[in-house]
Amino acid sequence: MKRILSIVSSLLGLLALGVLVAILVLTFRGLEGEVEPTFQSSPVAIETETSPSSSLPETLTPSSPPVTPTALATSVSLCTFAGHPATIEPGPSLDAFIFSEPEVVLTHTSAIGIAGWLPDGERLLITRDIPGTNRQSIETFNTRTGEIQVYAQREGANGKPVWLPTLRAVAYITLIERCHELWISHGVSQLTERLVPNVWGPSLAVEPDGKHLWYFSRTNPDCPQRLNVETREAQLVSLDLASLRYPKYPKPIQSMLRPSPFQIAQHPDGSQLVFYTQPWTFLFDKRTNQACEIDLGQSEPENMPIWAIETQWSPNGRYLALITTGSFPGQASGVGAALLHTNLMVLDTKTGDLRTLQIAPDINNGQHYVTDMSWAPDSRHLAVLGVVRITETGSEKEGAFVVDVSSGEFQRVLSGHELGGGLWGWQIAWSLSGSQLAVNCPTPEEGRLCIISVEPKDTREEQP
């Protein structure tokens, strides 16, 4: 694989292109007739024992919608920001937090997924795999009392469920007779209702009002839909993402890529959304109804477009954090070799500064992996999980890091503990009050959910 990457990065003239075509045809012949897999939840995703690429959230559906040809040209422009020089604003240093020892608050015979905290600051929205099946239970877990409330069971791990605070309900995507559907549950005796019968992709986004959902329909896979969950009225947004796609790889590679669903990240004030998939990242402004591309650059030494695996807005909406890779096409879907690396990138939308941080250490020939992240409520610090070693059996062992996005500094915390495990993006969540971190802490025998207390260090006591 590295030989192929080297050929791509040094592609010069028609002769080199011909060699590349021959190699790609032999290497990726199986891609053209590939049947897209269903969403799968690992039956025992207690510790990851496969290549890093298999830990990524899946974004493919069992059968494709009508194929949208990749655009040969694009009208999208690159995003521009104010461009003022970045300044380091006063704030607590990295060692200003005191992290308690992780406390196990929930165990399960299979994997536990963390979708996020509820607004009350006590309950978590979680999923628990049902052993021996491809099903999940969607629940809320009260970290103070231990109370569990079941909202629904669904087929497959079809993206994160989302909390609708206005309705005190959960929206989620499930698989029904090989079609993905959008459902809602109010948690009263597991009362559930289908909202949309045919959706495309696993990503949902909730507007700040708590009652409008963004998603994609199979009938219009590149045009986002906006649904009022109270009135059940759906609105087709006047944004055609197909018209924004353009070739970012050499032609032989580009022709082998199949359009994949976009994921959605909603700005905290609801004014903007980020739509991202391999290899594009677009920013859509609802106020102006305009879209632009966030250029993440090229990877080294692969010389491939960098693209986002996951994105999260800071609570104040200034920063956009991204887990990114520049690996060869096909690696993220588990075809071919594992991902070579993933990094943390932070975009300051006030200044336009785009910072790349290699949080996790190199574990083998330049391989390093950031697997999850969660913002602190101060919008300055991020809790990040990164692989610190891989066992002889292939299990990922992850460490916890704290990042100051203003300065770019970071350090490992709780170095005596290896946390995380399972599906990337479902492992950590910083509470809205900032006083707790929820994190997966599994063993080879069972899934575990831990709570870490976070307290500000009283610097006054340290003065002489």
N, C-alpha and C positions, 0 to 999 in steps of 0.2 A: 504493500500500500504506500509506504514512504517513497518507493521508486516511482510510482505513478504520480504522487504529489510533486516530486521533484521535477518530473517531465512537464507537468502542468505549469509549475511556477517558472520553468525556463523555456516555455514554448516560444520558439522563434521561427517565423516564416512558415511557408507551406509544407516544407519537408518535415519539420517537427510536428506540425498539426496532423499530417498523415500518420505519423507514428502513433500519436496520441489516439487518433480514431481507432486504429487497429487494436491498441491495448484496451481501450474502453469497451469495444465491441465484445472482446473476449471476456473481460472482467464482469461486465454488467449485462450480459445477454439475458440473464434471468429476470432482470427488472421489468422488461417490457411486458411480459406475460404474467407478472405477479398479481395475485389477488390480494386486495387490501385486507389486513386482518381486522378482526373485531376488537373492541376495547377489551382488555383483559386485566383482571386484578390478580396479583400473585396469590395463589392459594396459601402459601406460607412465606409471605414477604417480610419475614422477621429480620433477617439479615440479607443484604444483597450479595449473592454469590455468582453473579454473572458480570459481563463486561459493563463498563459505565454507560454505554449507549442504551442498554436494556432498562436502566433505571429512569429514563426520561418519561414524562407523562405522554401517553399515546394520543395522537390527534387524528387518526384515520378511522373511517367508518367502514362497515363490512361491504358496502356497495357504493360506487361512486355516483355523484349527481352528473347531470350532463356536463361533458368536458368543455371547459372554457379554454380556447386556444391562448397560449402565452403571447402577449402583445409583442409586436416587433419594435414598436416605438412607444414612448411614454410622454405624457404631457405633465407628469408630476415634477415639481421642482424640489430642490433640497430645502430642508427646514433652515431658517435663519432665526437667530435670537438676538437679544440686545447687544451682546458682545462686549459688555463692560468688563474690565479686568476682574478676575476672581479675587476676592479678599477672604481671609480667614476670620470669621466672625467669632467674638468671644463666646465661650461655652465650656462645659465640663470636659476635662481631659479623659483619655481612655481609661485611666486608672481611678476615675472618680466614681466608678460603680463597684459595689460589693455584691458578688454573686454567691448565693448559698449553694450548698451541696444539693445535687438533684434529688428530689423526693418522688418516689414511685407512687402515683395516685390511681393508676388503672392498669390492669393486666388483661390480656386476651390471648386465646390460643392461636390466633392468627394476626394479621397486620392491622394496625391502627393508623388511620390517616387524619391529619389535623387540617381542617379547612379554614379555621380562624376563630377569633374570639367574638362573642356576642356583645352588644353595647353595654350590658349590665356589668361587664368586667369579671363575672364569676363563671359564666358558662362558656364552654367551647363547642363549636360545631365540628363533629368528628364523623368518620366512617369506620366501620369494623368489618373486615372480610369475614364471610361465613365459611368456616372450614369445609372443604370437600365440594364446594360449589363455585360458580362464577358470580356470586351475588354479594352484595354489601348491605349492611344496615346503616342508615343515616340517623344520627342521634345527636342530642345535646347532652353534655356532661358538665355537671356542676362541680367545679374544682374545690369548693368549700365543703359541700355536704356529701359529695359522691353520688348524687342523684342522677340517674340516666333516664332520659325521655326519648323513646323511639319515635321517629317521624315517618320513616318509610323503609322499605327494602327495594333494592333495584338490581337489575342485571348488569354486571360489568362495572368497571371503574371509569365511568364516563364523565370525567372532569369533576371539579369541585362543586358540591352543592353550595348555594348561596342563601343567606338569611335575608328575609324581607321584614324589616322592623315594623313597618306600618301595619302589616297583616299578621305579624308574629307567626310567620310561616317560613317554610323552606322550599325553594325551587331547585329542581335537579333534573338531570337528563338520564334516561334509562333506555334499555334496549327492549323493544317489543316486536317479536316476530321479525327480527333482522332489520327493523327500522328504529331509528333513534327518535325519542319523543321527549317533550318538555312537560314535566309534571310539577304540581304544587301539593304540599302537605301542611295541614294546620296542626298536626300532632295530636288531635283529639281522636283517640281510638284509631290512630293512623288513618284519618280521613284524607284521602288523596283525590286529586282531580287532574285530568289531562288538560294542558293548556294549548299545546301545539303538537300535531300528530307527526310531523316530519321535519326534523331539524338536521343541520349539517355542522359537524364539529362539536366538541365538548365544552366550549367556553361560554360562560355567562357573565354578564356585568350588570350591576345594580346601580341605578342613579341615586344621588343623595336623598331624593324624596322617598326612597324605599319601596316604590310601587311600580317603577318602570324597569323593564328588563331588556337588555340587548342580547341578540343571538343571531344565528344564521339559519335560513331555511334551505332545505334541499332544492326547492324549485328555483331559488335565487341565491346560489351559493356564494356569490361575491358581493351581494348587496345586503348589508346588515338590516335587521328588523328591530323595531322598538315596540315593545308590548306593554300596555297598561294592564297590570294583573288584577286591578279592581273591575274595570269595565270589559276586559278581555279584547280590547281593540288593539289591532296590530297595525303599525305604520311602516311602510317600506321607505327606508332612508335614502335620500338622493345621493348616494355614494356608490360608485361602481368600482370596486377594488380590482376587477379584471383589467380595467383600462389603465391601471397604474402599474401593473406587473410589466416588467421588461427583462430581457436577458442580462443576467449578471455573471454567468459562467461562460466559458468557451462553448461554442455552438454544439459540439458533439455531446457535451455533458448536459447542457440545457435541454436538449431534445429528449433526454431520458428522464427528466424530472416530471413528476406528476403533481398537478396542483393539489395542495393540502389546505385544510381549513385554517382560517385565520383565528388567532386568539385575541382576546379583547382585554384591555386594561383601562378602566374608567378613572378620569381625573377626580380628585376628591370633591371639587365644586361642581362637577358635571359638565364643565364647559368643553372639555377635550377628551378624546379617546385615542388610544394607541392600538393599532391593528398590526399583528406581527405573525409571520410564518417564515419558513426558510425560502429565500434568503432576504426577505423584505421586512422593513419596519416603517409603518406609515403613521403620521400624526394627523388626526382629523379634528378641526376646530368647528364645533357646532354653531358658534356665533356667526362665523363667516361662511360656513358650509364649504370650506376649503381644506384640501389635504396636501401634505408635503411628506417627503421621505427623510427619515433620520438616517444619515449615512454613518454607519459604524466602522467603516474602514475595511482594510484587508488584513488577513492573518499572516503571520510569519512562522515558519518558512513556507507554509503551504501556498501563500498568495491567493487565498480564497476569500470571498466576501464573508465578513463577520455578520452573524445573525443571532437573534435573541431566542433563547429557550424559554425564558420567563421574564416578565417585567412587573415592577411594582412602583407606583407613585408614592412619594413621601407624603405624610399626612397633611403638610401644608401646600402640597402641589408644586413645590419648586424643583424637586429632584425626581429623576426617573432612574431607578436602579434596574439593571438588566444582568441576567446570567447569560453569557454569550459563548459562542464557539465559532471557529473558522474552519472546522474540519471538513473533510471531503464529502460531497453529496452522497447520501445513502447510509452514512455512518450513524446518523441520528435515528434512523428507522430500524437499526439493527442489521442492515444489509452490509456485508463487508466487515472491516475491522472496527474496533471500538473507537469512540471519540478520542481524539488525541489530547484534548484539554477543554476546560471551561474556565472562564474568568468572570470577575465582577466588573461591570462598567457602570459608571454613574454620570448621567447627563444633568448639568445645571442649566435649567431652561431660562434662568435669569441672565446668565452670562454667556451661555453657549459652550462652556467648558465641558469636554468629554474626557473622563479619566478612566483608564484601565488599570485594574488592580489584580495582581496575582496573589490571592489570599492563601490558597492552599499550597503546601510545599510540593516540589517535584518528587514523584515517587518512583519514576522509572523513565529515563530517556526523555525528559521534558514533559511527561504526563502530569497534569495537575487538574484537580476538579473542585469547583465550587458547586454545591448541590442544592443549597436552599438559602433563603434570606428572609428577614422580617425587620420592618422599620420600628425604631423606638418612637414614642409619641413626640419627642423633641424635633423630629425631622432632620436631625444631624447625625444620628448614630444608627448603624445597622448591626443586627445580629446575623452572623453568617456561619453556615456549616460548610466544611471542606474536608475532603478525604485526606487523612494523614498517613494512612498505610492501607495496604491490601494484604489479607492473610494468604496463607498457602492454599486455602480452599477457594479463594476468590472473593471473600467477603470484604466489603468496604468498611473501614473504620474511620469515623469522622470526628473532627474536633470542632469546638465552638470558638468563634472569633468575634471581636467587636471592631467595627470600622467607623472612623470619623470621616464622613464624606467631604467635609469642608477642607480638611488638611490632607486627606488621602492616607493618613496613618491607620495602622491596624495592629492588633495584638491578639494572641490566643488567650482565652480564659478557661478556667476549669481544666487545666492541662492534664490533670490526673484522670479525666473521664473521656471516654469515647462515646459520642452520642450519635443520633441519627440512625438511619437504616431504613431500607424500603424505597418507596417511590419518591424520586426527587420532586421537590416543591410541596410536599405534604408533611414536612417534618418539624417545623418550628414556627412559633407565633409569639410576638411580643404584645403583651396586654395593653389596652388603651390607656391605662393609668401608668404604665411603665414599671409597675412593681412586680410583674411576673413574666417569666418566659415558659411557655409550654413547648416541650421538645420530646421527640421520640427517643427512647432509650432501651431498645430491645435487647434480648439475649438470643442465643441460637434456639432456645426452647420456646419462647413466647414473645408476643408483642407487649411493649410497656410504654406508658405515657408518664413523663416526669414533669414536675413543676420546679422551677428554679426561682427563688425570690431575688429581686433586684432592689438594692437600696443605694441611694446616693451617699458617697463617703463624705463625712463631715470634715472638711479640710481645716476648720477652725481648731479642731482638737490636735491637729498635727503641728500647729504653730508652736515655737519654743516659748 
